[in-house]
Amino acid sequence: WGGHLEGEGVMDWLAYGTGSRFWHGERLVGSGFHGTGCVLATAIACGLAVGVPLLAAVEQGRVWLRQAMVGSVALGCGQRLLWRTGCDS
């Protein structure tokens, strides 16, 4: 669900073979963000590709996405574009 639900917080949910897990986070103030779901899915896939276990890959992906959201760029009046500086993990 990410930030698409109403309320002060955001929530991500993962269902996998042996169970499910919820992650909760603080909602960032702003006009909204473009591409968060795709970026999160890509970050998770990259983690899995280098051998990171599933739950750790999701947690790392959420951290990476959050950093990109904090550094996002507002162009015009629409949604913010994700931006993350640096080439670290």
LUMVEX-651700 format. One record per residue (C-alpha): residue number from 1; residue in one letter; y, z, x. Coordinates in nm, 2 decimals. Layout:
residues N
<num:NUM | residu:A | Y:Y | Z:Z | X:X>
...
end
This chain:
residues 89
<num:1 | residu:W | Y:0.00 | Z:0.00 | X:0.00>
<num:2 | residu:G | Y:0.24 | Z:0.06 | X:0.29>
<num:3 | residu:G | Y:0.59 | Z:0.09 | X:0.16>
<num:4 | residu:H | Y:0.54 | Z:-0.10 | X:-0.16>
<num:5 | residu:L | Y:0.48 | Z:0.21 | X:-0.38>
<num:6 | residu:E | Y:0.77 | Z:0.42 | X:-0.51>
<num:7 | residu:G | Y:0.85 | Z:0.75 | X:-0.36>
<num:8 | residu:E | Y:0.99 | Z:0.91 | X:-0.04>
<num:9 | residu:G | Y:0.68 | Z:0.85 | X:0.17>
<num:10 | residu:V | Y:0.46 | Z:0.56 | X:0.26>
<num:11 | residu:M | Y:0.08 | Z:0.54 | X:0.25>
<num:12 | residu:D | Y:-0.18 | Z:0.32 | X:0.41>
<num:13 | residu:W | Y:-0.54 | Z:0.33 | X:0.30>
<num:14 | residu:L | Y:-0.85 | Z:0.20 | X:0.48>
<num:15 | residu:A | Y:-1.19 | Z:0.16 | X:0.32>
<num:16 | residu:Y | Y:-1.48 | Z:0.10 | X:0.56>
<num:17 | residu:G | Y:-1.86 | Z:0.10 | X:0.56>
<num:18 | residu:T | Y:-1.90 | Z:0.48 | X:0.56>
<num:19 | residu:G | Y:-1.59 | Z:0.61 | X:0.39>
<num:20 | residu:S | Y:-1.22 | Z:0.58 | X:0.35>
<num:21 | residu:R | Y:-0.91 | Z:0.72 | X:0.51>
<num:22 | residu:F | Y:-0.54 | Z:0.76 | X:0.41>
<num:23 | residu:W | Y:-0.24 | Z:0.78 | X:0.64>
<num:24 | residu:H | Y:0.09 | Z:0.91 | X:0.52>
<num:25 | residu:G | Y:0.43 | Z:0.85 | X:0.68>
<num:26 | residu:E | Y:0.80 | Z:0.89 | X:0.63>
<num:27 | residu:R | Y:0.98 | Z:0.60 | X:0.46>
<num:28 | residu:L | Y:1.25 | Z:0.44 | X:0.67>
<num:29 | residu:V | Y:1.59 | Z:0.39 | X:0.51>
<num:30 | residu:G | Y:1.70 | Z:0.03 | X:0.48>
<num:31 | residu:S | Y:1.68 | Z:-0.29 | X:0.27>
<num:32 | residu:G | Y:1.32 | Z:-0.34 | X:0.33>
<num:33 | residu:F | Y:1.11 | Z:-0.51 | X:0.60>
<num:34 | residu:H | Y:0.95 | Z:-0.85 | X:0.62>
<num:35 | residu:G | Y:0.60 | Z:-0.90 | X:0.77>
<num:36 | residu:T | Y:0.48 | Z:-0.54 | X:0.80>
<num:37 | residu:G | Y:0.13 | Z:-0.60 | X:0.65>
<num:38 | residu:C | Y:0.06 | Z:-0.90 | X:0.87>
<num:39 | residu:V | Y:0.19 | Z:-0.73 | X:1.18>
<num:40 | residu:L | Y:-0.03 | Z:-0.42 | X:1.11>
<num:41 | residu:A | Y:-0.34 | Z:-0.63 | X:1.05>
<num:42 | residu:T | Y:-0.28 | Z:-0.82 | X:1.37>
<num:43 | residu:A | Y:-0.22 | Z:-0.50 | X:1.57>
<num:44 | residu:I | Y:-0.55 | Z:-0.36 | X:1.44>
<num:45 | residu:A | Y:-0.74 | Z:-0.68 | X:1.52>
<num:46 | residu:C | Y:-0.60 | Z:-0.68 | X:1.87>
<num:47 | residu:G | Y:-0.72 | Z:-0.32 | X:1.92>
<num:48 | residu:L | Y:-1.06 | Z:-0.41 | X:1.79>
<num:49 | residu:A | Y:-1.08 | Z:-0.71 | X:2.01>
<num:50 | residu:V | Y:-1.04 | Z:-0.50 | X:2.33>
<num:51 | residu:G | Y:-1.30 | Z:-0.25 | X:2.21>
<num:52 | residu:V | Y:-1.08 | Z:0.02 | X:2.05>
<num:53 | residu:P | Y:-1.28 | Z:0.20 | X:1.77>
<num:54 | residu:L | Y:-1.17 | Z:0.12 | X:1.42>
<num:55 | residu:L | Y:-0.98 | Z:0.44 | X:1.32>
<num:56 | residu:A | Y:-0.81 | Z:0.46 | X:1.66>
<num:57 | residu:A | Y:-0.71 | Z:0.09 | X:1.63>
<num:58 | residu:V | Y:-0.55 | Z:0.16 | X:1.29>
<num:59 | residu:E | Y:-0.36 | Z:0.46 | X:1.43>
<num:60 | residu:Q | Y:-0.24 | Z:0.27 | X:1.73>
<num:61 | residu:G | Y:-0.14 | Z:-0.03 | X:1.51>
<num:62 | residu:R | Y:0.06 | Z:0.20 | X:1.28>
<num:63 | residu:V | Y:0.24 | Z:0.35 | X:1.58>
<num:64 | residu:W | Y:0.32 | Z:0.00 | X:1.71>
<num:65 | residu:L | Y:0.44 | Z:-0.12 | X:1.37>
<num:66 | residu:R | Y:0.66 | Z:0.19 | X:1.32>
<num:67 | residu:Q | Y:0.83 | Z:0.12 | X:1.66>
<num:68 | residu:A | Y:0.89 | Z:-0.24 | X:1.55>
<num:69 | residu:M | Y:1.03 | Z:-0.12 | X:1.22>
<num:70 | residu:V | Y:1.27 | Z:0.13 | X:1.39>
<num:71 | residu:G | Y:1.39 | Z:-0.15 | X:1.62>
<num:72 | residu:S | Y:1.42 | Z:-0.41 | X:1.34>
<num:73 | residu:V | Y:1.71 | Z:-0.65 | X:1.31>
<num:74 | residu:A | Y:1.91 | Z:-0.72 | X:0.99>
<num:75 | residu:L | Y:2.02 | Z:-1.08 | X:0.96>
<num:76 | residu:G | Y:2.23 | Z:-1.15 | X:0.66>
<num:77 | residu:C | Y:2.16 | Z:-0.96 | X:0.34>
<num:78 | residu:G | Y:1.78 | Z:-0.99 | X:0.32>
<num:79 | residu:Q | Y:1.49 | Z:-0.79 | X:0.45>
<num:80 | residu:R | Y:1.49 | Z:-0.67 | X:0.81>
<num:81 | residu:L | Y:1.30 | Z:-0.86 | X:1.07>
<num:82 | residu:L | Y:1.06 | Z:-0.66 | X:1.29>
<num:83 | residu:W | Y:1.16 | Z:-0.63 | X:1.65>
<num:84 | residu:R | Y:1.00 | Z:-0.44 | X:1.93>
<num:85 | residu:T | Y:1.12 | Z:-0.45 | X:2.29>
<num:86 | residu:G | Y:0.90 | Z:-0.42 | X:2.59>
<num:87 | residu:C | Y:0.56 | Z:-0.54 | X:2.67>
<num:88 | residu:D | Y:0.37 | Z:-0.21 | X:2.69>
<num:89 | residu:S | Y:0.08 | Z:-0.13 | X:2.46>
end
